Amino acid sequence: MLDAAYFKEHLNKQVCDLGFGACSVSIHLTDGSSFIIKQIDPNGVHSGYVLLEVFPLEGITKESKEKRKKPDGTNEVFFDRVAIPYEYITRVFLTVIVPESQKEHHFIGFSNPQQVQ
C-alpha cells in the first residue's frame, strides 16, 4: 500500500527523474476514478491521507479558468483539492507521454513541486 512516506520521499524524486513540467502524474482509486495531479499540498501529507491539488475533470480552457477565480479577488486560478485515504489508492502513474484523451483538455505537467516535509 502507498503511504505518507511515498508522497513525502519518493514521488518528487520519481517526477524529477522524468522531468518537472514534462511529467504527468495521475492517481487511480479503488472505485475506478482517477485524478491528474497538479501538485501535492506541502502540508497535506498525513498518516492516513494525502491532500492533492488536481486538474479539473473538464480540462483547462479559458472559460474554466475564468470560473475558478475568486469573485472580487485576484486573477489567480484556483484548482480543486481532494483528500484521499491511502487505502483507496490502487496506483500512481507517471508518464512523459500525454495520452490523446488529455491533449484536448490542455493539461500541463506536474507543477513545480515544493519539497514535502
N, C-alpha and C positions, 0 to 999 in steps of 0.2 A: 504494500500500500504506500502511495506517495504521502509524505508528511511535511511538517514545517521545515525540517532540515532540507528537503528537496528545494523548496521555494526560497529558503534563506541562503543556501550554499551552492546548489548545483545548477538551477535553471539559468541564472545570469551568466554563468560560465559557458553553458551549452549555447546560449544565444550569442555570446561573444565569439565563440568558436566559428559560428556560421556568419556572423556579421550583423551588428545592430543596424536597424533601418532596412536591412535586406531580408531579415529572417521574420517569418510569420509564425506565430505560436497560437495553437488552438488547444482548448481543454475540452475533453469529452467526458460525459457523465453517464451514470448507470441508467438513467431514464432515456438515453439516446440523444439528448440535447447536447449542443456544443456551443462554445463561445470563442471568438477570436480575441486574444488578449492584447490590449493596448499597452498596459503596464501593470505591474504589481504595486499596490499601495505599500509604500515603505513601512508603514505602521500596521499593515494588515495581515501579517503572518502570525498566526496564533497557534496554540497547541491543538485546537480542534477544527479550525477552519482557516481559509485564506480569503482575503478580500481582494478582488481583482477589478481593474478598470477595463471595460470591454468595449469593442466596437459595436455600434448599433446593428441589430439584425437586419434592418432595412438597407444598410450600407451608408456610405457617406456621400451626400450630394450637397449642393449649395442650399437647397431647401431644408434638408435635415440638419445642417449646421445652424441655420437660422433659428430653427425650433429649439435648439439646445442651448441657446443663450439665455441668461437670466433676464427677466423683464427689468427694464430700467437699470441694468447692470453694465458691465463692460462688454467688449466684443468677444470675450473668452468663450470658447465652446466647451460644454461640459458633457462628458461621456458617462454612460451607465456604469454602475458598480454592482458586483454580485459577490455575495459571501457564499462560499461553497465548503461544506464539510468534507474533509479528506476522504472519508469512506464512500463518497458519491463519485469520486474521480476514477475513471477507468484508464485514462491515458492522457498524456500531454504530447502533442505532435508539433515538431519543429521542422520547418522547410524553408528553402530559399526559392522554391518554385511556387508561383502563385497559381492556384487552380483556376480554371476558366470561370467557375461559378463565383469566384471572388473578384476577378478582374473587372467585371461590370459594376461592382459596388465601390470601387476605388479605395480599397483598404490599403493601408501602408504597413510597413514593417513594425516590429516591436519597438516601442518608444525608447528613447534614451533612458536607460534604467538608472535608478539610484540603488546603491548597494544596500540590500536589506540587512538590517542589524538583528 
